Amino acid sequence: EKDEPGEEVRVTYRELLELTCRLGNTLKRQGVKRGDRVTIYMPPCPLAVASMLACARIGAVHALVFAGFSAESLADRIRD
């Protein structure tokens, strides 16, 4: 569900798997490898879920920070 009442996005398991694999391949092309740390900064949505799964799939340690934090708060969360 999105922030607005009544708005939702439905994703099948197949669509989620395909998106996860595409994101994982993109991360690997960008040089992310097993054991690397990744911070995902985005609002709650299917893409955020796929991003977390993609990191897990390639063995990257990930942290999710939902959009809406100030630059200082974001920096603190990334350091933590």
SETI-559373 format. One record per residue: y, z, x of N, C-alpha, C, CB in turn; residue number from 1. Coordinates in Angstrom, 2 decimals. Glycine has a CB too. Example, Ala and Ser with C-alpha at 12.3 -4.5 7.8 and 13.67 -1.06 7.14 Angstrom:
2
((-5.69; 7.80; 13.19); (-4.50; 7.80; 12.30); (-3.30; 7.80; 13.20); (-4.47; 9.05; 11.31); 1)
((-2.25; 7.08; 12.85); (-1.06; 7.14; 13.67); (0.03; 7.87; 12.90); (-0.60; 5.72; 14.08); 2)
! end
This chain:
80
((-1.18; 0.00; 0.83); (0.00; 0.00; 0.00); (1.24; 0.00; 0.87); (0.00; 1.20; -0.94); 1)
((2.25; -0.68; 0.39); (3.52; -0.71; 1.10); (4.38; 0.44; 0.60); (4.23; -2.07; 0.90); 2)
((5.56; 0.55; 1.17); (6.46; 1.64; 0.79); (6.93; 1.52; -0.66); (7.66; 1.66; 1.72); 3)
((7.10; 0.31; -1.12); (7.55; 0.09; -2.50); (6.38; 0.26; -3.46); (8.17; -1.31; -2.66); 4)
((6.56; 1.03; -4.52); (5.48; 1.21; -5.50); (5.04; -0.13; -6.09); (5.93; 2.16; -6.63); 5)
((3.76; -0.30; -6.22); (3.22; -1.51; -6.82); (3.01; -2.65; -5.85); (4.12; -1.96; -7.90); 6)
((3.49; -2.53; -4.63); (3.29; -3.58; -3.63); (2.11; -3.20; -2.75); (4.57; -3.81; -2.78); 7)
((1.15; -4.07; -2.66); (-0.01; -3.79; -1.82); (-0.51; -5.09; -1.23); (-1.14; -3.09; -2.62); 8)
((-1.23; -4.97; -0.13); (-1.85; -6.12; 0.53); (-3.34; -5.83; 0.59); (-1.24; -6.36; 1.97); 9)
((-4.13; -6.78; 0.17); (-5.58; -6.62; 0.22); (-6.13; -7.50; 1.33); (-6.25; -6.98; -1.16); 10)
((-6.99; -6.90; 2.14); (-7.59; -7.60; 3.26); (-9.09; -7.40; 3.20); (-7.01; -7.10; 4.62); 11)
((-9.84; -8.47; 3.35); (-11.30; -8.35; 3.36); (-11.75; -7.89; 4.74); (-11.98; -9.70; 2.96); 12)
((-12.98; -7.43; 4.83); (-13.52; -7.03; 6.13); (-13.53; -8.22; 7.08); (-14.94; -6.45; 5.97); 13)
((-13.86; -9.41; 6.59); (-13.88; -10.61; 7.43); (-12.49; -10.91; 7.97); (-14.43; -11.81; 6.65); 14)
((-11.48; -10.85; 7.10); (-10.10; -11.11; 7.55); (-9.67; -10.08; 8.59); (-9.14; -11.08; 6.35); 15)
((-10.04; -8.82; 8.37); (-9.69; -7.77; 9.32); (-10.39; -8.01; 10.66); (-10.07; -6.39; 8.76); 16)
((-11.65; -8.40; 10.64); (-12.38; -8.69; 11.87); (-11.74; -9.86; 12.62); (-13.85; -9.00; 11.56); 17)
((-11.41; -10.92; 11.91); (-10.79; -12.08; 12.56); (-9.44; -11.72; 13.18); (-10.61; -13.23; 11.56); 18)
((-8.64; -10.97; 12.46); (-7.34; -10.55; 12.97); (-7.51; -9.63; 14.18); (-6.53; -9.85; 11.86); 19)
((-8.47; -8.71; 14.10); (-8.75; -7.80; 15.21); (-9.15; -8.58; 16.46); (-9.84; -6.81; 14.81); 20)
((-10.03; -9.54; 16.31); (-10.49; -10.34; 17.46); (-9.34; -11.15; 18.05); (-11.63; -11.29; 17.04); 21)
((-8.51; -11.75; 17.20); (-7.35; -12.52; 17.71); (-6.40; -11.62; 18.48); (-6.60; -13.20; 16.54); 22)
((-6.12; -10.43; 17.93); (-5.22; -9.51; 18.62); (-5.83; -9.00; 19.93); (-4.89; -8.32; 17.71); 23)
((-7.12; -8.73; 19.93); (-7.80; -8.30; 21.15); (-7.71; -9.36; 22.23); (-9.25; -7.98; 20.86); 24)
((-7.93; -10.61; 21.86); (-7.82; -11.71; 22.82); (-6.39; -11.86; 23.33); (-8.30; -13.02; 22.19); 25)
((-5.42; -11.68; 22.46); (-4.03; -11.75; 22.87); (-3.70; -10.64; 23.86); (-3.10; -11.67; 21.65); 26)
((-4.16; -9.43; 23.58); (-3.92; -8.32; 24.50); (-4.55; -8.60; 25.86); (-4.48; -7.02; 23.92); 27)
((-5.78; -9.13; 25.86); (-6.45; -9.43; 27.13); (-5.69; -10.51; 27.91); (-7.90; -9.88; 26.88); 28)
((-5.18; -11.53; 27.20); (-4.38; -12.56; 27.87); (-3.10; -12.00; 28.47); (-4.04; -13.68; 26.89); 29)
((-2.59; -10.91; 27.87); (-1.39; -10.27; 28.39); (-1.70; -9.29; 29.52); (-0.66; -9.54; 27.26); 30)
((-2.97; -9.17; 29.87); (-3.36; -8.33; 30.99); (-3.84; -6.93; 30.63); (-2.24; -8.22; 31.91); 31)
((-3.97; -6.63; 29.35); (-4.46; -5.31; 28.94); (-5.96; -5.27; 29.15); (-4.09; -5.00; 27.44); 32)
((-6.43; -4.20; 29.80); (-7.86; -4.09; 30.07); (-8.36; -2.68; 29.75); (-8.17; -4.45; 31.53); 33)
((-9.65; -2.50; 29.88); (-10.28; -1.21; 29.58); (-9.57; -0.09; 30.35); (-11.79; -1.24; 29.95); 34)
((-9.23; 0.98; 29.63); (-8.58; 2.13; 30.24); (-7.06; 2.08; 30.25); (-9.06; 2.28; 31.62); 35)
((-6.48; 0.91; 29.99); (-5.02; 0.82; 29.92); (-4.51; 1.58; 28.71); (-4.55; -0.66; 29.87); 36)
((-3.26; 2.03; 28.78); (-2.65; 2.73; 27.66); (-1.72; 1.79; 26.91); (-1.88; 3.98; 28.14); 37)
((-1.83; 1.78; 25.60); (-1.03; 0.91; 24.74); (-0.39; 1.76; 23.66); (-1.90; -0.23; 24.12); 38)
((0.91; 1.56; 23.44); (1.58; 2.20; 22.31); (1.87; 1.13; 21.27); (2.90; 2.93; 22.76); 39)
((1.45; 1.37; 20.06); (1.66; 0.43; 18.96); (2.81; 0.99; 18.12); (0.36; 0.23; 18.08); 40)
((3.89; 0.23; 18.02); (5.09; 0.66; 17.31); (5.33; -0.30; 16.15); (6.34; 0.71; 18.26); 41)
((4.89; 0.09; 14.98); (5.07; -0.75; 13.79); (4.86; 0.08; 12.53); (4.10; -1.95; 13.82); 42)
((5.31; -0.44; 11.40); (5.12; 0.29; 10.15); (3.64; 0.26; 9.74); (6.01; -0.30; 9.03); 43)
((3.26; 1.17; 8.85); (1.87; 1.15; 8.38); (1.60; -0.13; 7.59); (1.58; 2.40; 7.50); 44)
((0.65; -0.92; 8.07); (0.30; -2.19; 7.43); (-1.05; -2.63; 7.99); (1.40; -3.28; 7.68); 45)
((-1.66; -3.65; 7.40); (-2.95; -4.12; 7.91); (-2.88; -4.56; 9.38); (-3.45; -5.28; 7.07); 46)
((-1.76; -5.09; 9.82); (-1.62; -5.50; 11.21); (-1.68; -4.29; 12.16); (-0.31; -6.26; 11.41); 47)
((-1.16; -3.16; 11.73); (-1.23; -1.94; 12.54); (-2.69; -1.49; 12.68); (-0.36; -0.81; 11.92); 48)
((-3.43; -1.57; 11.59); (-4.86; -1.19; 11.63); (-5.61; -2.13; 12.56); (-5.49; -1.22; 10.20); 49)
((-5.37; -3.43; 12.43); (-6.03; -4.41; 13.30); (-5.65; -4.20; 14.75); (-5.67; -5.83; 12.86); 50)
((-4.42; -3.81; 15.02); (-3.97; -3.55; 16.39); (-4.72; -2.37; 17.00); (-2.46; -3.29; 16.43); 51)
((-4.88; -1.30; 16.22); (-5.64; -0.15; 16.70); (-7.10; -0.54; 16.97); (-5.58; 1.01; 15.68); 52)
((-7.69; -1.29; 16.07); (-9.08; -1.71; 16.24); (-9.23; -2.64; 17.44); (-9.59; -2.39; 14.97); 53)
((-8.23; -3.51; 17.67); (-8.28; -4.42; 18.81); (-8.23; -3.65; 20.12); (-7.11; -5.43; 18.75); 54)
((-7.38; -2.64; 20.19); (-7.32; -1.80; 21.39); (-8.65; -1.11; 21.62); (-6.18; -0.75; 21.28); 55)
((-9.22; -0.55; 20.58); (-10.51; 0.13; 20.70); (-11.60; -0.85; 21.12); (-10.89; 0.80; 19.37); 56)
((-11.53; -2.06; 20.61); (-12.53; -3.08; 20.90); (-12.55; -3.46; 22.38); (-12.27; -4.32; 20.05); 57)
((-11.36; -3.49; 23.02); (-11.32; -3.86; 24.43); (-11.32; -2.63; 25.34); (-10.08; -4.71; 24.72); 58)
((-11.33; -1.44; 24.75); (-11.42; -0.21; 25.53); (-10.09; 0.33; 26.01); (-12.28; -0.44; 26.70); 59)
((-9.00; -0.13; 25.42); (-7.68; 0.37; 25.78); (-7.38; 1.64; 24.97); (-6.57; -0.71; 25.54); 60)
((-6.81; 2.62; 25.63); (-6.40; 3.85; 24.95); (-5.12; 3.53; 24.19); (-6.19; 5.05; 25.97); 61)
((-5.06; 3.89; 22.93); (-3.89; 3.51; 22.14); (-3.32; 4.70; 21.38); (-4.25; 2.40; 21.17); 62)
((-2.03; 4.60; 21.15); (-1.32; 5.59; 20.34); (-0.49; 4.81; 19.33); (-0.41; 6.55; 21.22); 63)
((-0.47; 5.27; 18.11); (0.28; 4.60; 17.06); (1.53; 5.41; 16.75); (-0.59; 4.41; 15.79); 64)
((2.68; 4.74; 16.78); (3.95; 5.36; 16.41); (4.53; 4.49; 15.30); (4.94; 5.48; 17.65); 65)
((4.70; 5.06; 14.14); (5.24; 4.29; 13.03); (6.72; 4.05; 13.23); (4.99; 5.01; 11.71); 66)
((7.16; 2.87; 12.86); (8.56; 2.48; 13.00); (9.45; 3.47; 12.25); (8.80; 1.03; 12.49); 67)
((10.66; 3.62; 12.73); (11.60; 4.52; 12.07); (12.09; 5.63; 12.97); (10.97; 5.10; 10.85); 68)
((11.52; 5.76; 14.17); (11.96; 6.78; 15.10); (13.13; 6.27; 15.93); (10.80; 7.22; 16.03); 69)
((13.96; 7.18; 16.38); (15.06; 6.81; 17.27); (14.49; 6.41; 18.62); (16.09; 7.97; 17.41); 70)
((15.32; 5.78; 19.45); (14.87; 5.36; 20.78); (14.42; 6.55; 21.61); (15.98; 4.61; 21.51); 71)
((15.12; 7.67; 21.52); (14.74; 8.86; 22.28); (13.41; 9.44; 21.79); (15.85; 9.92; 22.18); 72)
((13.24; 9.50; 20.48); (11.99; 10.03; 19.93); (10.82; 9.13; 20.31); (12.10; 10.17; 18.40); 73)
((11.07; 7.82; 20.27); (10.02; 6.87; 20.65); (9.64; 7.06; 22.11); (10.48; 5.42; 20.39); 74)
((10.62; 7.19; 22.99); (10.36; 7.40; 24.41); (9.56; 8.67; 24.64); (11.67; 7.46; 25.19); 75)
((9.89; 9.74; 23.92); (9.14; 10.99; 24.05); (7.69; 10.81; 23.64); (9.79; 12.09; 23.21); 76)
((7.46; 10.11; 22.56); (6.09; 9.89; 22.09); (5.29; 9.02; 23.05); (6.09; 9.25; 20.71); 77)
((5.95; 8.03; 23.64); (5.25; 7.17; 24.60); (4.87; 7.99; 25.84); (6.13; 5.95; 25.00); 78)
((5.77; 8.82; 26.32); (5.48; 9.66; 27.50); (4.35; 10.64; 27.20); (6.74; 10.42; 27.94); 79)
((4.34; 11.20; 25.98); (3.28; 12.14; 25.62); (1.95; 11.46; 25.59); (3.56; 12.78; 24.28); 80)
! end
